[in-house]
Amino acid sequence: MNERVVVVGGGFGGLLAARGLGEAPLDVTLVDRQNFFLFQPLAYQVATGALSSVEVAAPLRQVLRRHKRTHVMLGEVSGFDLERRVVVVDDLPNGEARRELPYDLLVAAGGSRYSYFGHDGWARFAPELKTLDGALELRDRILTAFEAAEVETDPAVREAFLTFVVVGAGPTGVEMAGQIAELGREVLKGEHRSADTSQVRVLLVEAGDRVLGAYPPRLSASAERQLRSLGVTPLRSAPVVEIGEGFVEVDHQAGARERIGARTVVWAAGVQASPLARTLAEAAGLDTDRAGRLQVEPDLTVPGHPEVFAIGDMVTVRGLTLPGIAPVAMQQGRHVADSIRAGRRQTFRYRNKGELATIGRRRAVGVVAGVPVSGLLAWVLWLGVHITYLVGFENRVLVLTRWAFSYLLHGRGARVIHGRD
């Protein structure tokens, strides 16, 4: 009887692990609560109408269709019994409330979600970009804000509709702020009759002292200059202290609080591990860190359980400090697949190929092979890397075509508000 491998999570790490095991003499089951893989680095382009949801998401069964021994199960993993080697799966699509899924080897890749730093009530006013639902909700809010500004007659209220606040100046926040500014100042220019969308106000709020704080200072400064050239106003050293209906309140360095009238707020600050990490840690009798992550061994196994691997944003690796980015999860997924196929545990070594963040049309910054790049070159490299990493040939062609039309015509064809009844 072949070994049974259960992979929990169909994100970057889980999908790469499942694909890497596809040709091995193993019975592999991938469990996820969604039936698709989301290319999360481009979710912000869905939120701003540059891409449609189907262009950044691929059905898991389609991705794995050539791996005849790999099964996909739609369901919510709610628990682990590490002694009995069983995964508990809830909410199956046939109405079954719970099923126990046995395994010989387990790969947990639950990913992460944004953290509201103890203010979970803010999520109602400031959706996040980690999920497709979040991106679609934000698209509705952003486009509806422009429509509301068109029919609003009160200048002060119209200004609030045309004010957008992005919280968090990491890569996602920087990319999102730049896209909203371009949407208002370039794409929608001339389409509205009453509202002057070129007067859109985009504020990028950051608690730290610079944007892209994980990048070298020189690139942070370049990113800020490029953001300002698009009309984005970075507010550095200004942590958010309150978010409510139609406003964001920040605390400036001098101790003065400022209330900003804004009808649309995007949350892109701070991440915490998926609750799956705590569930697995409790099953193994281990603790998690402040971000909810489980610490694993250098070979990516859970301490005391060499048959259990945990990877991606839900873990920290003993002795290594790794960024919470897609390439890390992808390399870990491949590493786990290689270890299982080889039948021995191997120490994981991360190869940092660089990081890139796009800011807007012909604007980007990054580090590639240790060399800082910015402007047009960084933007071209960013395009190439993301097309290469997209899952599925069809998605690559669709996205490349959409980007080409967008670049040539300054348009965005996915500007559809679907949330109105």
For each residue, the residues with C-beta under 8 A, 3 or more apart:
1:
2: 25 26 27 69
3: 26 27 104 105
4: 26 27 29 102 103 104 105
5: 21 26 27 28 29 103 104 105 106 107 340
6: 28 29 31 87 101 103 105 106 107
7: 14 17 18 21 28 29 30 31 107 109
8: 14 31 32 77 87 106 107 108 109 110 276
9: 13 14 31 32 108 109 110 111 274 276 312
10: 14 15 18 30 32 34 36 37 60 72
11: 14 15 37 38 40 109 111 312 329
12: 15 16 40 109 312 326 329 330 333
13: 9 16 17 109 111 311 312 329 330 332 333 336
14: 7 8 9 10 11 17 18 30 32 107 109 311 312 333
15: 10 11 12 18 19 30 37 60 63 333 391
16: 12 13 19 20 329 330 333 334 337
17: 7 13 14 20 21 107 109 309 311 333 334 336 337
18: 7 10 14 15 21 22 28 30 64 67 70 337
19: 15 16 22 63 64 67 337
20: 16 17 333 334 336 337 338 341
21: 5 7 17 18 24 26 28 67 70 337 340 341
22: 18 19 28 64 66 67 69 70
23: 67
24: 21 28 337 340 341
25: 2 69
26: 2 3 4 5 21 69 340
27: 2 3 4 5 69 71
28: 5 6 7 18 21 22 24 67 69 70 71
29: 4 5 6 7 70 71 72 73 101 103
30: 7 10 14 15 18 60 64 70 71 72 73
31: 6 7 8 9 72 73 75 77 87 89 101
32: 8 9 10 14 35 60 72 73 74
33: 74 75 76 77 91
34: 10 38 74 132
35: 32 59 60 61 72 74
36: 10 57 58 59 60 132
37: 10 11 15 57 58 59 60 63 391
38: 11 34 43 56 57 131 132
39: 42 43 56 57 58 389 390 391 395
40: 11 12 43 129 130 326
41: 326 386 389
42: 39 45 46 51 55 56 386 390 399
43: 38 39 40 46 47 56 129 130 131 132 134 135
44: 47 48 129 135 172 175 176 179
45: 42 48 50 51 56 179
46: 42 43 49 50 51 52 53 55 56 132 135 136 139 414
47: 43 44 129 134 135 136 138 139 142 176 179 266
48: 44 45 139 142 176 179 180 183 412
49: 46 139 142 143 183 187 412 413 414 415 416
50: 45 46 179 402 403 406 412 414
51: 42 45 46 55 56 399 402 414
52: 46 55 413 414
53: 46 56 57 132 135 136
54: 57 398
55: 42 46 51 52 395 398 399 402
56: 38 39 42 43 45 46 51 53 132 390 395 399
57: 36 37 38 39 53 54 132
58: 36 37 39 62 63 391 392 395
59: 35 36 37 62 63
60: 10 15 30 32 35 36 37 63 64 72
61: 35 64 65 72
62: 58 59 65 392
63: 15 19 37 58 59 60 391 392
64: 18 19 22 30 60 61 67 70 72
65: 61 62
66: 22
67: 18 19 21 22 23 28 64 70
68:
69: 2 22 25 26 27 28
70: 18 21 22 28 29 30 64 67
71: 27 28 29 30
72: 10 29 30 31 32 35 60 61 64
73: 29 30 31 32 89 92 101
74: 32 33 34 35 92 93
75: 31 33 89 90 91 92 93 99
76: 33 89 90 91
77: 8 31 33 80 87 88 89 90 110 276 279
78: 88 89 90 98 279
79: 87 88 279 283
80: 77 86 87 88 106 108 279 280 283
81: 84 85 86 88 100 283
82: 85 283 284 305 308
83:
84: 81 102
85: 81 82 102 103 104 106 307
86: 80 81 100 101 102 103
87: 6 8 31 77 79 80 100 101 102 103 106
88: 77 78 79 80 81 98 99 100 101
89: 31 73 75 76 77 78 92 98 99 100 101
90: 75 76 77 78 97 98
91: 33 75 76 97
92: 73 74 75 89 95 96 97 99
93: 74 75
94:
95: 92
96: 92 99
97: 90 91 92
98: 78 88 89 90
99: 75 88 89 92 96
100: 81 86 87 88 89
101: 6 29 31 73 86 87 88 89
102: 4 84 85 86 87
103: 4 5 6 29 85 86 87 106
104: 3 4 5 85 307
105: 3 4 5 6 307 308 309 340
106: 5 6 8 80 85 87 103 307 308 309
107: 5 6 7 8 14 17 309 310 311 333 336
108: 8 9 80 276 277 280 302 308 309 310 311 314
109: 7 8 9 11 12 13 14 17 310 311 312 314 329 333
110: 8 9 77 273 274 275 276 277 280 312 314
111: 9 11 13 130 274 312 313 314 329
112: 130 271 272 273 274 312 313 314 324
113: 128 130 131 271 272 274
114: 128 129 130 267 268 269 270 271 272
115: 269 270 271 272 291
116: 119 120 121 122 123 267 270
117: 269 270
118:
119: 116 122 243
120: 116 123
121: 116 124
122: 116 119 125 126 243 267
123: 116 120 126 127 128 267
124: 121
125: 122 243 244 245 265
126: 122 123 167 243 248 265 266 267
127: 123 134 137 138 141 266 267
128: 113 114 123 131 134 266 267 268
129: 40 43 44 47 114 134 135 138 172 176 266 267 268
130: 40 43 111 112 113 114 134 271
131: 38 43 113 128 134 135
132: 34 36 38 43 46 53 56 57 135 136
133: 136 137
134: 43 47 127 128 129 130 131 137 138
135: 43 44 46 47 53 129 131 132 138 139
136: 46 47 53 132 133 139 140 418 419
137: 127 133 134 140 141 419
138: 47 127 129 134 135 141 142 264 266
139: 46 47 48 49 135 136 142 143 414 415 416 417
140: 136 137 143 144 417 418 419 420
141: 127 137 138 144 145 263 264
142: 47 48 49 138 139 145 146 164 180 183 264
143: 49 139 140 146 147 415 416 417
144: 140 141 147 148 417 419 420
145: 141 142 148 149 161 162 164 263 264
146: 142 143 149 150 161 162 184 188 192 195 197
147: 143 144 150 151 417
148: 144 145 151 152 161 263
149: 145 146 152 158 161 162 192 194 195 197
150: 146 147 192 193 194 195
151: 147 148 194
152: 148 149 157 158 161 195
153: 158
154: 157 158
155: 158 159
156: 159 160 261
157: 152 154 160 161
158: 149 152 153 154 155 161 162 195
159: 155 156 162 163 201 261
160: 156 157 163 246 261 262 263
161: 145 146 148 149 152 157 158 195 263 264
162: 145 146 149 158 159 184 195 197 199 200 201
163: 159 160 200 201 202 203 260 261 262 263 264
164: 142 145 177 180 200 201 202 203 262 264 265 266
165: 203 205 248 260 262 264 265 266
166: 169 173 176 177 180 202 203 204 205 265 266 268
167: 126 173 205 240 243 248 265 266 267 268 269
168: 172 173 205 206 267 268 269 270
169: 166 173 174 177 204 205 206 208 210 211 212 213 234 236
170: 173 174 212 213 214 268 269
171: 174 175 212 355 357
172: 44 129 168 175 176 268
173: 166 167 168 169 170 176 177 204 206 211 266 268 269
174: 169 170 171 177 178 204 211 212 223 227 357 359
175: 44 171 172 178 179 357 358 359
176: 44 47 48 129 166 172 173 179 180 266 268
177: 164 166 169 173 174 180 181 202 204 227 232
178: 174 175 181 182 226 227 230 232 358 359 360 363
179: 44 45 47 48 50 175 176 182 183 360
180: 48 142 164 166 176 177 183 184 200 202 266
181: 177 178 184 185 200 202 227 230 231 232 360
182: 178 179 185 186 187 230 360 361
183: 48 49 142 179 180 186 187 188 200 412
184: 146 162 180 181 187 188 189 197 198 199 200 202
185: 181 182 189 197 198 200 230 231
186: 182 183 189 361 410
187: 49 182 183 184 191 410 411 412 415
188: 146 183 184 191 192 197
189: 184 185 186 197 198
190:
191: 187 188 197
192: 146 149 150 188 195 196 197
193: 150
194: 149 150 151
195: 146 149 150 152 158 161 162 192
196: 192 199
197: 146 149 162 184 185 188 189 191 192 200
198: 184 185 189
199: 162 184 196
200: 162 163 164 180 181 183 184 185 197 231
201: 159 162 163 164 233
202: 163 164 166 177 180 181 184 230 231 232 233
203: 163 164 165 166 232 233 234 235 260 262
204: 166 169 173 174 177 211 227 232 233 234 235
205: 165 166 167 168 169 235 238 240 248 250
206: 168 169 173 210 211 213 234 235 236 237 238 269
207: 237 238 239 240 269
208: 169 213 236 237
209: 213 236 237
210: 169 206 213 217 220 221 224 236
211: 169 173 174 204 206 220 223 224 227 234 236
212: 169 170 171 174 215 219 220 223 357 365
213: 169 170 206 208 209 210 220
214: 170 323 355
215: 212 219 220 223 355 357 365 366 367
216: 219 220 367 372
217: 210 220 221
218: 221 222 372
219: 212 215 216 222 223 365 366 367 372 374
220: 210 211 212 213 215 216 217 223 224
221: 210 217 218 224 225
222: 218 219 225 226 365 374 375
223: 174 211 212 215 219 220 226 227 357 359 365 374
224: 210 211 220 221 227 228 234
225: 221 222 228 229
226: 178 222 223 229 230 359 360 363 364 365 374 375
227: 174 177 178 181 204 211 223 224 230 232 234 359
228: 224 225 231 232 233 234
229: 225 226 363
230: 178 181 182 185 202 226 227 359 360 363
231: 181 185 200 202 228
232: 177 178 181 202 203 204 227 228
233: 201 202 203 204 228
234: 169 203 204 206 211 224 227 228
235: 203 204 205 206 238 250 252
236: 169 206 208 209 210 211
237: 206 207 208 209 252 253
238: 205 206 207 235 250 251 252 253 258
239: 207 250 251
240: 167 205 207 243 248 249 250 251 269
241: 249 250 251 257
242: 247 248 249
243: 119 122 125 126 167 240 247 248 249 265
244: 125 247 249
245: 125
246: 160 261 262 263
247: 242 243 244 259 260 261 262
248: 126 165 167 205 240 242 243 259 260 262 265
249: 240 241 242 243 244 257 258 259 260
250: 205 235 238 239 240 241 257 258 260
251: 238 239 240 241 255 256 257
252: 235 237 238 255 256 257 258
253: 237 238
254:
255: 251 252
256: 251 252
257: 241 249 250 251 252
258: 238 249 250 252
259: 247 248 249
260: 163 165 203 247 248 249 250
261: 156 159 160 163 246 247
262: 160 163 164 165 203 246 247 248 265
263: 141 145 148 160 161 163 246
264: 138 141 142 145 161 163 164 165
265: 125 126 164 165 166 167 243 248 262
266: 47 126 127 128 129 138 164 165 166 167 173 176 180
267: 114 116 122 123 126 127 128 129 167 168
268: 114 128 129 166 167 168 170 172 173 176
269: 114 115 117 167 168 170 173 206 207 240
270: 114 115 116 117 168
271: 112 113 114 115 130 291 313 324
272: 112 113 114 115 291 292
273: 110 112 276 277 278 288 291 292 293 294 313 314 315
274: 9 110 111 112 113 277 292 313 314
275: 110 278 279 292
276: 8 9 77 108 110 273 279 280 314
277: 108 110 273 274 280 281 288 292 293 294 310 314 315
278: 273 275 281 282 288 292 294
279: 77 78 79 80 275 276 282 283
280: 80 108 110 276 277 283 284 294 302 308 310
281: 277 278 284 286 287 288 294
282: 278 279 285 286
283: 79 80 81 82 279 280
284: 82 280 281 294 302 303 304 305 308
285: 282 304
286: 281 282 294 295 302 303
287: 281
288: 273 277 278 281 291 292 293 294
289: 292 293 295 316
290:
291: 115 271 272 273 288
292: 272 273 274 275 277 278 288 289 314
293: 273 277 288 289 313 314 315 316
294: 273 277 278 280 281 284 286 288 302 310 314 315 316
295: 286 289 303 315 316 317 318
296: 300 301 302 303 309 310 311 315 316 317 318
297: 300 301 302 303 317 318
298: 317 318 319 320 347 348
299: 339 345 346 347 348
300: 296 297 309 310 311 315 317 332 335 336 339 348
301: 296 297 305 306 307 308 309 310 345
302: 108 280 284 286 294 296 297 305 308 309 310
303: 284 286 295 296 297
304: 284 285
305: 82 284 301 302 308
306: 301 345
307: 85 104 105 106 301
308: 82 105 106 108 280 284 301 302 305
309: 17 105 106 107 108 296 300 301 302 336 339
310: 107 108 109 277 280 294 296 300 301 302 314 315
311: 13 14 17 107 108 109 296 300 314 315 329 332 333 336
312: 9 11 12 13 14 109 110 111 112 315 328 329 332 333
313: 111 112 271 273 274 293 324 329
314: 108 109 110 111 112 273 274 276 277 292 293 294 310 311
315: 273 277 293 294 295 296 300 310 311 312
316: 289 293 294 295 296 320 321 322
317: 295 296 297 298 300 320 322 348
318: 295 296 297 298
319: 298
320: 298 316 317 348 350
321: 316
322: 316 317 328 350
323: 214 328 355
324: 112 271 313 328
325: 328 329 355
326: 12 40 41 329 330 389
327: 330 331 352 353
328: 312 322 323 324 325 331 332 350
329: 11 12 13 16 109 111 311 312 313 325 326 332 333
330: 12 13 16 326 327 333 334 389
331: 327 328 334 335 348 350 351
332: 13 300 311 312 328 329 335 336 348
333: 12 13 14 15 16 17 20 107 109 311 312 329 330 336 337
334: 16 17 20 330 331 337 338
335: 300 331 332 338 339 346 348
336: 13 17 20 107 300 309 311 332 333 339 340
337: 16 17 18 19 20 21 24 333 334 340 341
338: 20 334 335 341 342 346
339: 299 300 309 335 336 342 344 345 346
340: 5 21 24 26 105 336 337 343
341: 20 21 24 337 338
342: 338 339 346
343: 340
344: 339
345: 299 301 306 339
346: 299 335 338 339 342
347: 298 299
348: 298 299 300 317 320 331 332 335
349:
350: 320 322 328 331
351: 331
352: 327
353: 327 368 369
354: 366 367 368 369 370
355: 171 214 215 323 325 366 367
356: 364 365 366 367 368 373 378 381 382 385
357: 171 174 175 212 215 223 364 365 366 382
358: 175 178 363 364 378 379 382
359: 174 175 178 223 226 227 230 363 364 365
360: 178 179 181 182 226 230 363
361: 182 186 379 407
362: 375 376 379
363: 178 226 229 230 358 359 360 375 379
364: 226 356 357 358 359 373 374 375 378 379 381 382
365: 212 215 219 222 223 226 356 357 359 372 373 374 378
366: 215 219 354 355 356 357 372 373 374 378 381 382
367: 215 216 219 354 355 356 370 371 372 373
368: 353 354 356 371 373 381
369: 353 354
370: 354 367
371: 367 368
372: 216 218 219 365 366 367
373: 356 364 365 366 367 368 377 378 381
374: 219 222 223 226 364 365 366 377 378
375: 222 226 362 363 364 378 379
376: 362 379 380
377: 373 374 380 381
378: 356 358 364 365 366 373 374 375 381 382
379: 358 361 362 363 364 375 376 382 383
380: 376 377 383 384
381: 356 364 366 368 373 377 378 384 385
382: 356 357 358 364 366 378 379 385 386
383: 379 380 386 387 403
384: 380 381 387 388
385: 356 381 382 388 389
386: 41 42 382 383 389 390 399
387: 383 384 390 396 399 400
388: 384 385
389: 39 41 326 330 385 386
390: 39 42 56 386 387 395 396 399
391: 15 37 39 58 63 395
392: 58 62 63 395 396
393: 396 397
394: 397 398
395: 39 55 56 58 390 391 392 398 399
396: 387 390 392 393 399 400
397: 393 394 400 401
398: 54 55 394 395 401 402
399: 42 51 55 56 386 387 390 395 396 402 403
400: 387 396 397 403 404
401: 397 398 404 405
402: 50 51 55 398 399 405 406 413
403: 50 383 399 400 406 407
404: 400 401 407 408
405: 401 402 408 409 411 413
406: 50 402 403 409 410 411 412 413
407: 361 403 404 410
408: 404 405
409: 405 406
410: 186 187 406 407
411: 187 405 406
412: 48 49 50 183 187 406 415
413: 49 52 402 405 406
414: 46 49 50 51 52 139
415: 49 139 143 187 412
416: 49 139 143
417: 139 140 143 144 147 420
418: 136 140
419: 136 137 140 144
420: 140 144 417
421:
